[in-house]
Amino acid sequence: MDAARRERSKARAPDYRYEGLAIGAGVGVVVGLLMGFAVCSQSDVTCGQLVPLTTLGMGAAVGFVGLMVGGLFDKPAEASAADSASH
């Protein structure tokens, strides 16, 4: 294994933090959209700013929670080795 590949494999996260971030942000965006449209249909608030703000806010908040939860779980050694070998 050459030095550049060794450095890339060291730089990869040994846990699921990025996967948790992606899943959490995706779930947060969907929940934010649903919440924004539900509030818009229930009130006379202008929805032009409300829906994007709830979408971004929920995506960021739930994505951060996903990042923290994903960081708690280590990847198995063979999965990390297979990931580094495939890239």
N, CA and C of each residue as an Amber inpcrd file, in Angstrom:
protein
   261
   0.8530000  -1.1760000   0.0000000   0.0000000   0.0000000   0.0000000
   0.8950000   1.2350000   0.0000000   0.6470000   2.1520000  -0.9390000
   1.4850000   3.3360000  -1.0210000   1.0820000   4.3660000   0.0340000
   1.9010000   5.3740000   0.1740000   1.7040000   6.3510000   1.2460000
   0.4210000   7.1640000   1.0690000   0.0860000   7.5180000  -0.1670000
  -1.1270000   8.3090000  -0.3990000  -2.3720000   7.5200000  -0.0130000
  -2.4200000   6.2380000  -0.3640000  -3.5720000   5.4130000  -0.0160000
  -3.6590000   5.2340000   1.5010000  -2.5140000   5.0860000   2.1530000
  -2.5070000   4.9400000   3.6000000  -3.0520000   6.2020000   4.2810000
  -2.6930000   7.3600000   3.7510000  -3.1820000   8.6140000   4.3190000
  -4.6870000   8.7610000   4.1200000  -5.1960000   8.3590000   2.9480000
  -6.6340000   8.4390000   2.7140000  -7.3990000   7.5020000   3.6320000
  -6.8550000   6.3110000   3.8690000  -7.5580000   5.3730000   4.7370000
  -7.5500000   5.8510000   6.1860000  -6.5240000   6.5720000   6.5870000
  -6.4890000   7.1360000   7.9340000  -7.4770000   8.2880000   8.0720000
  -7.7080000   9.0030000   6.9780000  -8.5850000  10.1640000   7.0240000
 -10.0550000   9.7800000   7.0960000 -10.3960000   8.5640000   6.7150000
 -11.7910000   8.1430000   6.7600000 -12.2510000   7.9650000   8.2000000
 -13.5200000   8.2400000   8.3980000 -14.0710000   8.1380000   9.7510000
 -14.1960000   6.6690000  10.1510000 -13.7310000   6.3110000  11.3440000
 -13.8350000   4.9190000  11.7990000 -15.2150000   4.5980000  12.3720000
 -16.1410000   5.5270000  12.2180000 -17.4820000   5.3150000  12.7560000
 -18.5150000   5.7540000  11.7110000 -19.7530000   5.8180000  12.1110000
 -20.8430000   6.1130000  11.1840000 -21.3260000   7.5550000  11.2680000
 -20.4390000   8.4920000  11.5670000 -20.8810000   9.8770000  11.7530000
 -21.4170000  10.4960000  10.4640000 -20.7750000  10.2530000   9.3380000
 -21.2290000  10.8660000   8.0940000 -22.5010000  10.2070000   7.5710000
 -22.6200000   8.9230000   7.7850000 -23.8590000   8.2450000   7.4060000
 -25.0270000   8.7590000   8.2450000 -24.7820000   8.9390000   9.5550000
 -25.8070000   9.4800000  10.4400000 -26.1940000  10.9000000  10.0660000
 -25.2090000  11.6900000   9.6690000 -25.4840000  13.0600000   9.2430000
 -26.3730000  13.0660000   8.0080000 -26.0570000  12.2300000   7.0340000
 -26.8380000  12.1950000   5.7950000 -28.2670000  11.7150000   6.0540000
 -28.4060000  10.6640000   6.8200000 -29.7410000  10.1260000   7.1090000
 -30.5340000  11.1260000   7.9520000 -29.9100000  11.6840000   8.9720000
 -30.5930000  12.6480000   9.8260000 -31.0080000  13.8980000   9.0680000
 -30.1460000  14.4010000   8.1950000 -30.4940000  15.5930000   7.4170000
 -31.6390000  15.2950000   6.4600000 -31.6160000  14.1240000   5.8480000
 -32.7070000  13.7510000   4.9460000 -34.0320000  13.6500000   5.6670000
 -34.0300000  13.0060000   6.8120000 -35.2600000  12.8850000   7.6120000
 -35.7010000  14.2650000   8.0950000 -34.7590000  15.0830000   8.5170000
 -35.0950000  16.4200000   8.9940000 -35.6960000  17.2960000   7.9090000
 -35.2060000  17.1860000   6.6900000 -35.7530000  17.9630000   5.5840000
 -37.1970000  17.5500000   5.3010000 -37.4440000  16.2460000   5.2870000
 -38.8090000  15.7650000   5.0390000 -39.7420000  16.2320000   6.1530000
 -39.3170000  16.0990000   7.3880000 -40.1430000  16.5380000   8.5210000
 -40.3500000  18.0500000   8.4750000 -39.3120000  18.7850000   8.1380000
 -39.4390000  20.2410000   8.0320000 -40.4160000  20.6650000   6.9500000
 -40.3770000  19.9870000   5.8000000 -41.3410000  20.2920000   4.7460000
 -42.7690000  20.0170000   5.1980000 -42.9690000  18.8670000   5.8170000
 -44.3030000  18.5230000   6.2900000 -44.7960000  19.5100000   7.3400000
 -43.9180000  19.8800000   8.2710000 -44.3020000  20.8470000   9.3030000
 -44.6030000  22.2110000   8.6950000 -43.7660000  22.6490000   7.7610000
 -43.9750000  23.9530000   7.1370000 -45.2870000  24.0290000   6.3930000
 -45.5970000  22.9990000   5.6080000 -46.8660000  23.0100000   4.8760000
 -48.0680000  22.8650000   5.8030000 -47.9140000  22.1240000   6.8920000
 -49.0200000  21.9860000   7.8520000 -49.3110000  23.3170000   8.5310000
 -48.2610000  24.0390000   8.8950000 -48.4640000  25.3440000   9.5410000
 -49.0350000  26.3430000   8.5370000 -48.5900000  26.2910000   7.2980000
 -49.0930000  27.2150000   6.2790000 -50.5790000  27.0040000   6.0130000
 -51.0050000  25.7700000   6.0160000 -52.4200000  25.5150000   5.7410000
 -53.3040000  25.8660000   6.9380000 -52.7300000  25.9980000   8.1130000
 -53.5050000  26.2750000   9.3160000 -53.5600000  27.7650000   9.6810000
 -52.7270000  28.5810000   9.0820000 -52.6720000  29.9830000   9.5120000
 -52.6040000  30.9020000   8.3010000 -52.5870000  32.1940000   8.5680000
 -52.5020000  33.1830000   7.4970000 -51.0740000  33.7130000   7.3240000
 -50.0970000  32.9870000   7.8300000 -48.6930000  33.3650000   7.7120000
 -48.2600000  33.1890000   6.2610000 -47.4290000  34.0880000   5.7760000
 -46.9320000  33.9240000   4.4140000 -45.9930000  32.7310000   4.3710000
 -46.2530000  31.8320000   3.4560000 -45.4950000  30.5800000   3.4020000
 -44.2000000  30.7050000   2.6170000 -43.9680000  31.8520000   1.9940000
 -42.7600000  32.0250000   1.1930000 -41.4810000  31.8810000   2.0030000
 -41.4960000  32.2980000   3.2530000 -40.3100000  32.1860000   4.0900000
 -40.4240000  31.0590000   5.1080000 -41.6210000  30.7110000   5.4690000
 -41.8100000  29.7300000   6.5380000 -41.3640000  28.3260000   6.1280000
 -41.7470000  27.8840000   4.9420000 -41.4110000  26.5200000   4.5250000
 -39.9020000  26.3360000   4.3570000 -39.1930000  27.2440000   3.6720000
 -37.7360000  27.0480000   3.5810000 -37.0240000  27.1040000   4.9290000
 -37.4970000  27.9710000   5.8100000 -36.8490000  28.0800000   7.1220000
 -37.0780000  26.8340000   7.9730000 -38.2860000  26.3080000   7.9780000
 -38.5180000  25.0860000   8.7530000 -37.7650000  23.9110000   8.1430000
 -37.6740000  23.8790000   6.8160000 -36.9540000  22.7910000   6.1560000
 -35.4710000  22.8390000   6.5120000 -34.8690000  23.9980000   6.4000000
 -33.4470000  24.1260000   6.7300000 -33.1870000  23.8890000   8.2120000
 -34.0430000  24.4420000   9.0450000 -33.8590000  24.2850000  10.4890000
 -33.9580000  22.8390000  10.9380000 -34.9850000  22.1590000  10.4790000
 -35.1440000  20.7560000  10.8630000 -34.0470000  19.8870000  10.2570000
 -33.6600000  20.1640000   9.0140000 -32.5820000  19.3980000   8.3960000
 -31.2760000  19.5430000   9.1580000 -30.9760000  20.7640000   9.5870000
 -29.7500000  20.9960000  10.3450000 -29.8130000  20.3710000  11.7340000
 -30.9440000  20.5260000  12.4060000 -31.0590000  20.0120000  13.7710000
 -31.0290000  18.4860000  13.8130000 -31.8290000  17.8580000  12.9730000
 -31.8730000  16.3920000  12.9840000 -30.5890000  15.8260000  12.3790000
 -29.9970000  16.5230000  11.4150000 -28.7120000  16.0970000  10.8700000
 -27.6110000  16.1150000  11.9200000 -27.6100000  17.1300000  12.7720000
 -26.6240000  17.1950000  13.8450000 -26.8170000  16.0550000  14.8400000
 -28.0670000  15.7600000  15.1580000 -28.3380000  14.6270000  16.0550000
 -27.8660000  13.3280000  15.4130000 -28.1130000  13.1620000  14.1160000
 -27.6330000  11.9810000  13.4070000 -26.1160000  11.8830000  13.4120000
 -25.4450000  13.0110000  13.2840000 -23.9800000  13.0420000  13.3430000
 -23.4850000  12.5700000  14.7020000 -24.1050000  13.0430000  15.7560000
 -23.6980000  12.6520000  17.1040000 -23.9860000  11.1750000  17.3750000
 -25.1550000  10.7030000  16.9780000 -25.5010000   9.2950000  17.2050000
 -24.6160000   8.3880000  16.3660000 -24.3740000   8.7410000  15.1130000
 -23.5230000   7.9300000  14.2550000 -22.0940000   7.8390000  14.7640000
 -21.6280000   8.8850000  15.4270000 -20.2820000   8.8730000  15.9890000
 -20.1270000   7.9300000  17.1690000 -21.2340000   7.4810000  17.7290000
 -21.1670000   6.5640000  18.8680000 -20.8780000   5.1180000  18.4490000
 -21.0960000   4.7950000  17.1740000 -20.9720000   3.4110000  16.7190000
 -19.7620000   3.2530000  15.8220000 -18.8330000   2.3860000  16.2180000
 -17.6390000   2.1190000  15.4250000 -17.9530000   1.1730000  14.2790000
 -17.2600000   1.3860000  13.1600000 -17.3900000   0.4640000  12.0400000
 -16.5790000  -0.7900000  12.3510000 -17.0420000  -1.9490000  11.8970000
 -16.2480000  -3.1600000  12.0820000 -14.9340000  -3.0480000  11.3070000
 -13.9190000  -3.7130000  11.7730000 -12.5910000  -3.6180000  11.1530000
 -12.6110000  -4.1060000   9.7140000 -13.3260000  -5.1660000   9.4260000
 -13.3450000  -5.6900000   8.0580000 -14.1060000  -4.7680000   7.1150000
 -15.1010000  -4.0330000   7.6110000 -15.8300000  -3.0810000   6.7580000
 -14.9300000  -1.8960000   6.4440000 -14.1480000  -1.4450000   7.4040000
 -13.2240000  -0.3300000   7.1520000 -12.1460000  -0.7390000   6.1590000
 -11.6420000  -1.9560000   6.2780000 -10.6260000  -2.4430000   5.3770000
 -11.1960000  -2.5900000   3.9640000 -12.4410000  -3.0710000   3.8500000
 -13.0630000  -3.2220000   2.5370000 -13.3300000  -1.8660000   1.9100000
 -13.7240000  -0.8670000   2.7090000 -13.9490000   0.4710000   2.1870000
 -12.6570000   1.0770000   1.6470000 -11.5850000   0.9190000   2.3880000
 -10.3200000   1.5010000   1.9480000  -9.7480000   0.7600000   0.7360000
 -10.0340000  -0.5370000   0.6180000  -9.5470000  -1.2890000  -0.5270000
 -10.3220000  -0.9710000  -1.7820000 -11.6190000  -0.6390000  -1.6550000
 -12.4430000  -0.3690000  -2.8200000 -12.2090000   1.0260000  -3.3830000
 -11.6580000   1.9290000  -2.5900000 -11.4260000   3.3010000  -3.0740000
  -9.9950000   3.4280000  -3.3860000
